[in-house]
Amino acid sequence: MALKFALFASITLFLFVGSINSISCYSYNEYTDSPGVIHDVKFCTSTYMFNGDAAFTGRNTLRNMDFEENECALREMRWSNDQVDGHFECICTSDLCNYPLTFKEVIHRNFTIKPIFNTHKLL
């Protein structure tokens, strides 16, 4: 009986600790009708193409992480016909931190997608 309880406790603890390191992110692109939410990922991303398209999702791995957390970086994508497209890729690491902002809003926020909280006190 004690062995069964120890096994149950170990599995429960493993599942709980595993879920601590995961977050949920908004998921949306030009092919979906409305934003959704994906779960159990490590990073949320927002990608803004220069043609006006945007995509929001979550990932467990990131390549070329040469920018600060909650910040955006200019990226280039080279196609097989040697055409180069640019886009801004933004990452963040807290629950639902990649709210589907417009690129104009991201520029206004000084190229960040992190939440901005109003610090003014009410009178």
KEMIMI-249645 format. One line per field, with one value per residue: residue in three letters; x, z, y of N, C-alpha, C in turn. Coordinates in steps of 0.05 Angstrom, whole numbers, plus 32768, in hexadecimal, padded with zeros to 4 digits. Layout:
<tipas>
rest: [ALA;...]
n.px: [X;...]
n.pz: [Z;...]
n.py: [Y;...]
ca.px: [X;...]
ca.pz: [Z;...]
ca.py: [Y;...]
c.px: [X;...]
c.pz: [Z;...]
c.py: [Y;...]
</tipas>
This chain:
<tipas>
rest: [MET;ALA;LEU;LYS;PHE;ALA;LEU;PHE;ALA;SER;ILE;THR;LEU;PHE;LEU;PHE;VAL;GLY;SER;ILE;ASN;SER;ILE;SER;CYS;TYR;SER;TYR;ASN;GLU;TYR;THR;ASP;SER;PRO;GLY;VAL;ILE;HIS;ASP;VAL;LYS;PHE;CYS;THR;SER;THR;TYR;MET;PHE;ASN;GLY;ASP;ALA;ALA;PHE;THR;GLY;ARG;ASN;THR;LEU;ARG;ASN;MET;ASP;PHE;GLU;GLU;ASN;GLU;CYS;ALA;LEU;ARG;GLU;MET;ARG;TRP;SER;ASN;ASP;GLN;VAL;ASP;GLY;HIS;PHE;GLU;CYS;ILE;CYS;THR;SER;ASP;LEU;CYS;ASN;TYR;PRO;LEU;THR;PHE;LYS;GLU;VAL;ILE;HIS;ARG;ASN;PHE;THR;ILE;LYS;PRO;ILE;PHE;ASN;THR;HIS;LYS;LEU;LEU]
n.px: [8010;8027;804D;802E;8017;8045;8056;802A;802D;805F;8057;802E;8049;8071;8052;803C;806A;807E;8056;805D;8087;8071;804B;8011;7FFC;7FE5;7FC9;7FC9;7FC0;7FC0;7FA0;7F7B;7F3B;7F30;7F53;7F75;7F89;7FC4;7FE3;8014;804A;808B;809C;807D;806C;806C;8065;8074;806A;8085;8061;8032;8017;800D;8020;8011;8027;803C;8078;80A7;80DD;810F;8131;816E;8171;817E;816E;8151;8126;80E0;80E5;80EC;8108;8128;8123;813A;8123;8136;8123;811D;8124;8148;8131;8128;8106;80F0;80E1;80C4;80D1;80B6;80BE;80A6;809D;8074;8032;8002;801A;8022;7FFB;7FD0;7FE6;7FE8;801A;8024;8017;803F;806C;8060;8066;809C;80B5;80A7;8082;8072;8046;8029;8020;7FF4;800C;7FF9;7FDA;7F98;7F70]
n.pz: [8000;8010;7FE9;7FBB;7FC7;7FCA;7F95;7F7B;7F91;7F7E;7F46;7F43;7F57;7F30;7F03;7F14;7F1D;7EE9;7ECF;7EE5;7ECA;7E9A;7E6D;7E55;7E15;7DE6;7DA8;7D65;7D20;7CDC;7CC4;7CE7;7D07;7D38;7D74;7D9A;7DD1;7DE4;7E0A;7E3C;7E2B;7E24;7E14;7DFC;7DBD;7D8F;7D4E;7D1C;7CDB;7CA5;7C7E;7C96;7CAD;7CE7;7D1B;7D53;7D86;7DAD;7DC5;7DD2;7DCA;7DB4;7D7E;7D70;7D9C;7DA7;7DC2;7DF5;7E2B;7E24;7DFB;7DB9;7D79;7D3C;7D05;7CCE;7C95;7C66;7C27;7BF8;7BC5;7BCC;7BDF;7C13;7C4E;7C82;7CC8;7D09;7D44;7D81;7DC5;7E03;7E47;7E6C;7E83;7E4F;7E38;7E04;7DEC;7DB6;7D9A;7D6E;7D3C;7D3C;7D70;7D8B;7D7A;7D91;7DC6;7DCC;7DB2;7DCF;7DEC;7E1E;7E56;7E66;7E9F;7EC0;7EEB;7F06;7F3E;7F57;7F69]
n.py: [7FE8;8019;801E;8026;8057;8078;8074;808C;80C0;80D0;80D1;80F8;8125;812A;8136;8167;8188;8188;81A6;81D8;81F1;81FD;8226;824A;8262;8294;8283;8290;82A0;82B8;8293;827E;8284;829C;82B0;827E;8254;8235;8201;81EB;81FB;821A;824D;8288;82A4;82DB;82EE;831C;832B;8350;835A;8362;8337;830E;82E0;82B7;828E;8255;8236;8200;8200;822E;824A;826B;8291;82CD;82FA;8322;830A;8313;8337;8351;833D;834C;8323;82FA;82D7;82AA;8296;825F;8275;829C;82CA;82F9;8300;832B;832B;8339;8317;8306;82F3;82D7;82C2;82B8;82A5;82AB;82D8;82EA;830B;8319;834C;8385;8395;83CB;83D9;83BD;83D9;840A;83FC;83FA;83CE;839E;8368;835F;8364;83A4;83C7;83F3;8422;844C;846A;8467;849D]
ca.px: [8000;8038;805A;801B;8014;805D;8056;8016;8038;8075;804B;8020;805E;807E;803F;8039;8082;807F;8044;8067;8099;8063;8038;7FFD;8001;7FD2;7FCF;7FBA;7FCD;7FAD;7F8F;7F68;7F25;7F32;7F6A;7F71;7F9E;7FD2;7FED;802C;8061;809F;809E;8068;8078;805C;8075;8068;8076;8085;8049;801A;800E;8018;801A;8015;8027;804E;808D;80B8;80F9;8113;814B;817A;8167;8191;8160;8148;810B;80CB;80ED;80E9;8120;8125;812C;8139;811C;813F;8114;812D;812A;815A;8122;812B;80F0;80F6;80CB;80CB;80C8;80B6;80BA;80A0;809D;805F;8018;7FF3;8029;8023;7FE0;7FD1;7FE9;7FF0;8036;8025;8017;8059;807E;805A;8070;80B9;80BC;80A4;8067;806C;802F;802E;800C;7FF0;8016;7FED;7FC8;7F7E;7F6B]
ca.pz: [8000;8012;7FCF;7FA8;7FCE;7FC2;7F78;7F74;7F99;7F6B;7F2C;7F46;7F5A;7F16;7EF1;7F1E;7F17;7ECC;7EC7;7EEF;7EB6;7E80;7E6D;7E3F;7E03;7DD1;7D8E;7D50;7D08;7CC8;7CBB;7CFC;7D09;7D51;7D84;7DAC;7DE5;7DE5;7E25;7E40;7E1B;7E35;7E0A;7DEA;7DA8;7D7D;7D36;7D0C;7CC1;7C9A;7C6C;7CA7;7CBA;7D02;7D25;7D6F;7D8D;7DC2;7DBD;7DE7;7DC4;7DA3;7D71;7D6D;7DB1;7DAC;7DCB;7E11;7E30;7E21;7DE8;7D9C;7D6A;7D1F;7CF9;7CB0;7C8B;7C4A;7C18;7BE4;7BAD;7BD6;7BE9;7C30;7C5C;7C9D;7CDB;7D25;7D54;7D9D;7DD8;7E1F;7E56;7E80;7E78;7E3D;7E34;7DE8;7DE4;7D99;7D94;7D52;7D3A;7D43;7D8D;7D94;7D76;7DA6;7DE0;7DC9;7DA9;7DE4;7DEE;7E3A;7E5F;7E72;7EB4;7EC8;7F06;7F12;7F54;7F56;7F7F]
ca.py: [8000;8030;8020;8032;8074;8085;8076;80A0;80DA;80D6;80D8;8111;8139;812D;8145;8182;8197;818C;81BB;81F2;81FD;8202;823D;824B;8279;8299;8277;829D;82A9;82C2;827D;8276;8296;82AB;82A7;8267;8252;821B;81FC;81DB;8204;8229;8268;8293;82B4;82EC;82F3;8331;832C;836B;835D;8367;831E;8309;82C6;82B5;8272;824D;8222;81F5;8206;8245;824A;8286;82A3;82E2;8312;8321;8300;8327;834A;834A;833F;834B;8309;82F8;82BC;82A8;8282;8250;8285;82B1;82E1;82FB;830D;8332;832B;833C;8301;830D;82DD;82DD;82A9;82B6;829D;82BC;82F1;82F1;8315;8321;8369;838D;839D;83E7;83D9;83B4;83EF;841E;83F1;83F9;83B3;838A;835E;835B;8375;83BE;83CB;840E;8425;8464;8465;8474;84B1]
c.px: [8011;8047;8048;8018;802D;805F;8042;8020;804E;806A;803D;8034;806B;806C;803D;8052;8085;806D;804C;8077;808B;8050;8024;8002;7FE9;7FDB;7FBD;7FCB;7FB8;7F9A;7F7A;7F53;7F26;7F49;7F62;7F87;7FAA;7FE0;8007;8043;8073;80A1;8085;8076;8063;806E;8066;8077;8073;806D;8030;800F;801B;8010;8021;8013;8039;8061;809B;80D5;80FA;812F;8155;8170;817C;8184;8156;812C;80F8;80D2;80E9;8104;8119;8132;812A;8132;8124;8130;8127;8134;813B;814B;8125;8113;80F8;80DD;80D6;80C0;80CB;80B1;80B3;809C;8089;8044;800A;8000;802A;8008;7FE3;7FD0;7FEE;800D;8039;8026;8032;806E;807A;8064;808E;80C2;80BC;8087;8060;8056;8039;8018;800B;7FF8;800B;7FD9;7FAE;7F7B;7F52]
c.pz: [8000;7FF7;7FBB;7FAE;7FC5;7FA4;7F6F;7F7A;7F86;7F50;7F2E;7F48;7F3F;7F03;7EFA;7F18;7EF9;7EC3;7ED1;7ED9;7E9C;7E83;7E56;7E2F;7DF0;7DB8;7D79;7D38;7CF4;7CBE;7CCF;7CFF;7D22;7D61;7D96;7DC1;7DE4;7E01;7E25;7E2D;7E2D;7E2D;7DFA;7DD5;7D99;7D66;7D24;7CF1;7CB6;7C87;7C7C;7CB5;7CD5;7D0A;7D43;7D77;7DA6;7DB9;7DD5;7DE2;7DB2;7D97;7D70;7D83;7DB7;7DB4;7DE8;7E14;7E2F;7E0D;7DCC;7D8E;7D4C;7D15;7CDB;7CA9;7C6D;7C3D;7C03;7BCB;7BB5;7BDE;7C08;7C3B;7C78;7CAF;7CF7;7D34;7D71;7DAE;7DF3;7E2D;7E6D;7E73;7E67;7E39;7E17;7DDE;7DC7;7D95;7D77;7D53;7D42;7D62;7D98;7D91;7D8B;7DC1;7DE0;7DC4;7DC0;7DE4;7E0C;7E43;7E6B;7E86;7EBB;7EE5;7F14;7F28;7F50;7F6E;7F8E]
c.py: [8019;8034;802D;8050;8083;8088;808B;80BC;80E2;80DF;80F3;8128;813E;813D;8162;8193;819C;81A3;81D7;8200;8202;8219;8239;8264;827C;828C;8283;82A3;82B0;82AC;8274;828C;82A7;82A0;828F;8268;8236;8219;81EC;81E1;8214;8246;826F;82A4;82C4;82F3;8306;8332;8348;836F;8361;834F;831C;82ED;82C5;8298;826D;8237;8217;81FA;821F;8243;8267;8299;82B8;82FC;830D;8316;8318;833C;833F;834D;833D;8331;830B;82DB;82BC;8291;8275;8260;829E;82CB;82E1;830B;8313;8330;8330;8324;830A;82F5;82E8;82C2;82A8;82AF;82B2;82D7;82FA;82F9;831F;833F;836E;8395;83BB;83EA;83D1;83CA;8404;8416;83EF;83DC;839F;8381;835A;836D;838F;83C3;83E9;8411;843E;845C;8474;8486;84AB]
</tipas>
